[in-house]
């Protein structure tokens, strides 16, 4: 089940889901738009690691899927990877691949990907991997 805006808001107010800083403008009906933390350019034919300005903490009963916003997709930008396990804490590193015809500028604070939150039935394990508590764009470890 995908969480709707009302449920996302309720969980944030309850304190068991963290998206900080939270922006009403980024809240969509069934997703939350993550914003780029800094200016960069997505080079044509290249893969660029961009980190979210948001710090995210997911409880054991919520997982996330990352999707590129359609405004970037229309310019040929795709996202590599895109799953966030329950229990993850940190800024998200977004692997953006530009398959379009031109470089694509990204400005700090620009909404670049959608975080779709899903209910996890019977979730009892939390992410404990090597990207826990990530800050900034993190290369493969």
Secondary structure by P-SEA (a helix, b strand, c coil): ccccaaaaaaaaaaccccccccccccccccbbbbbbcbbbbbcccbbbbbbbcbbbbbcccbbbbbbccaaaaaacccccbbbbccccccbbbbbccccccbbbbbccccccbbbbbbbbccccccccccccccccccccc
